[in-house]
Amino acid sequence: MSVLLCRALWAAALPPLAVTAAGLVGVSALLLAGQALSLSAALPGLWGTLGVLAGFLPGALAAALPVAALVGTATAGRGWAEGGEARALAVSGRSVWSLLAPVLLLGLLLGVAEATLTHHLEPRGRASVRRALHAAAGAIALRPGQPLVLGETLLHARTVQPGGYGDVFVAAGDVVFQAESGGVRPGGVLSLAEGGAVRLGEGMGWSLSFGTAELALDIPSPRVELVERSGASLRDLIARTEASGRSASYEQLVLLKRSTLPLSLPVLAALGLPLGLRGARPAVAAVGVVLGWWTLTRLCDQAVGSLGPQWAAAIPLAALLLVAAVSWGRQR
């Protein structure tokens, strides 16, 4: 492989690749963070919001790299076709096939980055998002004279100071508490002092006075998603699911796709070049290929129960390989 040829091809492919990846990451991360914050029980502060946004960046980059690889090499191919570099290559006695090695090397490097994202950085980032949202829900933002609803519990205080609350009213189901003072300790435990409690209802009602009382607040915790589980955690979940007699096909598919997605990067990079050399518009070619690939992937996801996780993960990659082989086979 010629170093000069590799350098020239990469110089043409990397700028559009970087621009496409940056644009897609920015839009995707903002949309994902906005959706997560809109569904959260409580909004974090400025730094918490930035932490949520940062937690989505690895996943957004993992989704953007395949598209960016295709756009980058397609743009380079079209530029070489229109600028005369491809004709000059042919005049020098070298085949277009001599570009396959440099473009595959670029795809392999992108595949290594993709594997790092899917296996390590994306799960950690998504786990940090869940922790940030849970911490925001656990930080009780009570305002004087304004009720706060946490699950089935209503909390109200006449005064709110850094040291605690004054004249506290709590309604938890059919039990009502009223106390002179109170405060929330770490873990979402409400501590009350000098008050009383009344249970409402016919026949089973009661009332009592207390010096101190504690009540666990119902602070919602976001569910642990498969995407934020590490490889070891996923394998342990698969083993426990199968040991209980249930199918773990989808969990196995999630684990397998963390490897098949990086393997698609060299294929997509190689596919983009002949598309560009034949004059295809990079954006149009990328949209067409990615939509077809995404549709096939979603169909395989839905059919994982009948196909099995191995086939469901392998079919989209095999389809990309076939399209890339046909494209290069038709290249003169």
N, C-alpha and C positions, 0 to 999 in steps of 0.2 A: 504494500500500500504506500503510495506516494505521500510524503509528509506535506508537500506543497498543495497537492490536490485535496487532502483532508483539511488543511488550514483554510483553503479557499471556500470549500463547501460549508464548513462550520461558520465561517465569517458571514456567509449569506443566510444561513439558517438560524443562527442564535438570536439575532435582534428581533425578528418577528416572533420567534418562540418565546422570548422573555416578555415581550409586550403582551402577547396573548395570555400567557400564564398570569402575569400581574393583573390584567384586567379581569380575568375570570375569578381569580382568588379574591380580589377586592369585592366584587359584586356578590359572590357566593358567601363569603364570610359575613358580610353585612346582612344578607337575607337570613342566614341561619341564626345569627345572633339576635336579630330582630324577632324572629319567630320564637326562639327560646325565651327571650325576655317577656314577650307578650303573653306567654303561657305560664310564666313563673308566678308563684303565689306572692312574691315580694320582689321589688326591684333593688339591685345592689347599688352602691354609690358609684362615683365616677371610676375609681380604680377597679371596683368589682366588675363594672360594665366593660372596661378595657380588658380585664382578665377573661371575661366570657368571649369577647371578640378574638383575643389571642388564642384561646383554646380551640376555636373553629378553624384557625389558619392552616394547621397541618392537613386536616381533612379536605379543606377547600383546595389546597395545592395538590393533593393526591388526585382529586377529581379533575383538576385543570391540566396536569402534565400530559395525559394522553392526547387531549385536544391540541395542546400547544405543540407537541412533537409533530403531529400531522400537519398543522398549519405552518410550522417552521420549515420543514423539508419541502412541502408543496410550494411555499413561497420561494425557496431557493431554486427549486426545479423550474418554476415559471420564469424567474429572473434569468437563469442561465439560458433558457430557450429563447427569451426575447432579447437578451443582451449579446448573444452570439457565443457565449462560453461553451455551450454544448456543441455548436458547429466547429468551434476551434478544437475541441477535444477530439471530434471525429477526424478533422484534417490532420491532427498530429498522430493519427493511427491508433488511438485508444478508444475502446468501446465504452458506451455508457455504463456497462456493467462494472467498470473500474470504480464507479461511484458507490457501488453497493457496500464495500468494506468500510469506507468512512461513515456512511450513514448508519450502518449497523453498529459501529463503535459508538456513535453519538447516542443511538437508542439504548445500547447496553448501559452507558453511564446514567442515562435518565432512568433506566430500569432499576439500577442500584438505589438511586435517590427515591424512587417510588416504593421500593421494598422497605427502605428505612421509614418512610412515612406510614405505610399501611401496617407494618408489623410493630412499630414502636411509637412514633411521634403522634399519630392520629389517636390511638387509644389513650395515651397519656393526656393529650389535649382535651378530648371529650370528657375524660374523668375529671379534669380540672374545672370544666364548665359545670358539671353536676355539683362539685363541691362548692363552687362560688354561688350557685343559685340556692343551694341548701343553706349556706352560711347567711345569705341575704334573708331567707325565710326565718332563720333562727334569730336574727337581729331584730328584736321587736321594736318597730318604729311607732310607739304610742304617742299620740298628741293629746294635750290637755283638753278634756271635755269632748273628745271625739272617740266613738267606739271603734274597736278593732276586732274583726272576725278572723279567727284561726280555726279552720275546720268547723267543729260544732261548738266552739267556745267563743263567747263574746267577752271582751275585756274593755273596761272603761275606768278612767281615773280623772278626778277633778284637777289634780296637780301632777305634773311630771317634772322631776328634777334628776340630775345626774346620779344621785344616791338612791333613787327609787320613786315610788308613786305615793300619792296621798289621796285618801277617800276613794278606795278602790271598790269597784263593782264587777263581779264575774258571774256569768250565766253559762254553766256547763251542762247541757242537756236539761234535765228537770231539776237541777240543783243550783241554787243561787247563793253566792258568797258576797258578803260586804265586810270590808275591813278598813281600819284607820290608815294602814300603810301597807306597802308591798313592794316587790321587786322581782325581776327575772334573773335567775342564776344561769350559768352556762349549762347547755343541754336542754334549754326550754322548760325549766322548772320554775313555776310561779310561787313565790314565798309570800304569805300573808301574815299580818300581825294584828292582834286585838280586833276580833270581829266575830261574825256569826254566819251560819249557813242554814238554809231552809230548803227542804225538798218539797216540791209542789206535786199535787196529785191527790186523788181521793183514796182514802183508806190507808195508804202507805206513807203519808206525809210525816215529816219530823223536822225538828229544829234543834240547833245546838250553838253554844258559844265556844270560842277557842282563843287561846293565847297566841299560838302560831299554827299555821297550816301550810301544806305544800300541795300543789296541783300541777301535774304534768300537762303542758300545753300541747295541743295537736298541731305540730309543725310539719307540714307535708315534706316528704323526702322524695326527690326525683328518682324514678325507676332506673336501675342500672341497665343500660342498653348493651346489646352485643358488641357494638362498634367500639365501646370503651373498655372492653375486656382484653387483657393481654392474651398472648397465645397459650400460656400455661393455664390461665383462668378458663379460656374457652375449652381446652382439652379436658379440664376437670369437670366443667359443666356437661360436656358431651358424655363423659363416662358416667356421671351421676344420672343423667337423663336416660341413658340406655340401661343402666342398672335397675331403674324403676320400671322398665318395660315399655317406655315411650320412645318414639322416634326422635332422633336428633339430627335429621337430614339437613334442616335449615342451618343449624349451628355449625355443622360440618362444612356446608357450602360457604358460610361467612369466613371460616378459617381458610378454606382452599382459595377463595378469591383474593385473599391477601397475598398469595403467591402468583396466581394467574394474571392479575392486573399488572404487576411489574413485568411479567413476560410479554405482555402485549406492547410495551413501549418500543422495543426494537422493530416489531412488526409494523406498527403504525408509522414509525419514522421511515422505514423502508418503503411503505406504501405511498407516503406522501410525495416522494421524489418522482416516480414515473407519472403520477397524476399531474404534477406541476410541469414536467417536461412536455406533456401532451397539450398544454395550454389551459388546463382546468384552473378556474379561479380558486385560490387557496381556501377562502372562507366558505364558498359553496361546496367544495370538495369535502372540507372538514365537517360541515353540517350534515351532508348526505351520509358520509361514512359513519360518523358518530351516532346519528339517529338510528341508522340500521343496526349498528352494533349494540346500542342501548336497548332497542326494541327486542332484539334477539336475547340479550342478557336478561331482560325482565321476563320474557316468556319462559326461559330456562329456570329462572327463580321460582315462577309460579308452578312449574312442572317438576320441581325437585323431588317431590314425593314419588313420582312415577319414573323419572329419569335416574334418580340417584344423585348424590352430591358431586361425585367425580365427573359424570357426564354433564351435569348442569354447569359445572365450572369450566369444562374443557371445550364444549361446543362453541361458545363465542370466540374463544382464542383460535380454534381450528378454522372457523369461518374467516377470521382476519387473515390467517396464514394462506388460505385458499385464494382470497381476493388479491393479496400481495403477490402470490406466485403467478397468478394470471396476468396481473399488471406488468410484472417484470418479464414474463414470457412473451408478451406482445411488444416489448421494447426492442427497437432495432439497435 
